[in-house]
Amino acid sequence: MANGPGAALKLPEVIRDAGDLIADPFEISTLRREDYKMIEGKSEYEDLLQCNNLPSSGTARGHQFPAAFLIEGSGLDKVIKLLI
């Protein structure tokens, strides 16, 4: 998953193409609004949902929502807003 600078440099595509050359596949993932929606606190006492109790087969986009958690939990989302 590329952040703004990585996306501007087309870094995911470069890594994917390099992986194709050596038979090491690379999948490009993106974060969507629903990934951030999934980590929203469910009550007024929670800021973020840290884990999901559903089985992986019942979790849509299972590997993206942890990335959304890390971005929001670290405050990186606020830094990005300041830079824009």
Residue pairs with C-beta under 8 A, 6 or more apart in sequence:
1 12
1 28
1 29
1 30
1 31
1 64
1 67
2 11
2 12
2 28
3 80
4 80
4 83
6 12
12 26
12 28
13 28
15 26
16 26
16 27
16 28
18 26
19 25
19 26
20 26
29 63
29 64
29 67
30 64
31 64
31 67
31 68
31 71
32 61
32 64
34 60
34 61
35 61
35 64
35 65
35 67
35 68
36 68
36 72
38 49
38 52
38 65
38 68
39 48
39 49
39 65
39 68
39 69
39 72
40 48
40 49
41 47
41 48
41 49
42 49
48 69
48 72
48 73
49 69
50 69
52 59
52 65
56 62
59 65
70 76
71 77
